[in-house]
Amino acid sequence: MNAAHDEKLRALLKAAFPPVRDADVPRDVWPAVLRRLAADRARVPWFDWALAAILAALIVMFPEVIPVLLYHL
Amino acid sequence: MELLEQFASGNLGAFEALFRQFQREVYFWILRIVRDPAAAEDLTVEAFWRIYRSHARFDPARSFAGWARRIATRVALDHLRKARVEVPLPEDLSMGPPPNPALDAERRAQIHRCFRALPAKLQVAATLALIEERPYQEIADALGISVGAVKLRVFRAVRWLRKSLAQAGVEI
């Protein structure tokens, strides 16, 4: 592989993919970022789901724990 | 400095101020990598979401721009991994000058196909080094690797491209 060959490949790529010129102002995506953050806050973490599932299973298998749980709530 | 400390502690106002300051930079950096304005916009949202999510890990003594660029590069890299091969040929790259008219459409399409078939890691390094002509140090910082590793990726990308272009019948 020689330098001249590399230069040819570079020129070919540059011709096929014109370099980006940052002249245009991108659209303001702040509202979309806020929506994404809000959606993230509303999502229940997997750990909470697991805890709820364990609790439900416990109640189904051992109904006698219900008064104990109610006492601790 | 105070703004960065506020951001690191999770202040949304400070985050918005940083967003306003760096949105453009992050967007164009992603656009350079993915070369699709619509995808770059979505990925900018994703990048800033990840930036805010990891605010607690940000060291206010360091550069926010460099940190944001590294996250943006990772987001773009993930996108290329997912979008590999399915990337449409952008007719309107809406950024630079029109593509070289000397290069006929079919040849251009083949070059696009071969380039998009590159593994994402090599594609990012090749895009930034060969097409955008960014300094190796800047690419290394954005990818979180050494300059030597960037050079190796570019070398491997060139070797891969040579082979696939030759197979596609594109003369270099």
HADDOCK unambig.tbl for C-alpha pairs under 7 A between the chains (distance, minus, plus):
assign (segid A and resid 8 and name CA) (segid B and resid 172 and name CA) 6.38 0.50 0.50
assign (segid A and resid 9 and name CA) (segid B and resid 172 and name CA) 6.24 0.50 0.50
assign (segid A and resid 10 and name CA) (segid B and resid 130 and name CA) 5.70 0.50 0.50
assign (segid A and resid 10 and name CA) (segid B and resid 131 and name CA) 6.87 0.50 0.50
assign (segid A and resid 13 and name CA) (segid B and resid 131 and name CA) 6.37 0.50 0.50
assign (segid A and resid 14 and name CA) (segid B and resid 131 and name CA) 5.24 0.50 0.50
assign (segid A and resid 15 and name CA) (segid B and resid 99 and name CA) 5.84 0.50 0.50
assign (segid A and resid 15 and name CA) (segid B and resid 100 and name CA) 5.13 0.50 0.50
assign (segid A and resid 16 and name CA) (segid B and resid 99 and name CA) 6.03 0.50 0.50
assign (segid A and resid 16 and name CA) (segid B and resid 100 and name CA) 6.90 0.50 0.50
assign (segid A and resid 16 and name CA) (segid B and resid 108 and name CA) 5.49 0.50 0.50
assign (segid A and resid 16 and name CA) (segid B and resid 111 and name CA) 6.93 0.50 0.50
assign (segid A and resid 17 and name CA) (segid B and resid 99 and name CA) 6.83 0.50 0.50
assign (segid A and resid 18 and name CA) (segid B and resid 96 and name CA) 5.32 0.50 0.50
assign (segid A and resid 18 and name CA) (segid B and resid 97 and name CA) 6.34 0.50 0.50
assign (segid A and resid 18 and name CA) (segid B and resid 99 and name CA) 5.89 0.50 0.50
assign (segid A and resid 19 and name CA) (segid B and resid 96 and name CA) 5.46 0.50 0.50
assign (segid A and resid 19 and name CA) (segid B and resid 131 and name CA) 6.26 0.50 0.50
assign (segid A and resid 19 and name CA) (segid B and resid 132 and name CA) 5.65 0.50 0.50
assign (segid A and resid 20 and name CA) (segid B and resid 32 and name CA) 5.95 0.50 0.50
assign (segid A and resid 20 and name CA) (segid B and resid 95 and name CA) 5.17 0.50 0.50
assign (segid A and resid 20 and name CA) (segid B and resid 96 and name CA) 5.12 0.50 0.50
assign (segid A and resid 21 and name CA) (segid B and resid 95 and name CA) 5.31 0.50 0.50
assign (segid A and resid 21 and name CA) (segid B and resid 96 and name CA) 5.26 0.50 0.50
assign (segid A and resid 22 and name CA) (segid B and resid 28 and name CA) 6.38 0.50 0.50
assign (segid A and resid 26 and name CA) (segid B and resid 24 and name CA) 6.45 0.50 0.50
assign (segid A and resid 29 and name CA) (segid B and resid 45 and name CA) 6.55 0.50 0.50
assign (segid A and resid 32 and name CA) (segid B and resid 45 and name CA) 6.52 0.50 0.50
assign (segid A and resid 33 and name CA) (segid B and resid 45 and name CA) 5.24 0.50 0.50
assign (segid A and resid 33 and name CA) (segid B and resid 48 and name CA) 6.81 0.50 0.50
assign (segid A and resid 33 and name CA) (segid B and resid 49 and name CA) 6.17 0.50 0.50
assign (segid A and resid 36 and name CA) (segid B and resid 49 and name CA) 6.81 0.50 0.50
assign (segid A and resid 37 and name CA) (segid B and resid 49 and name CA) 6.53 0.50 0.50
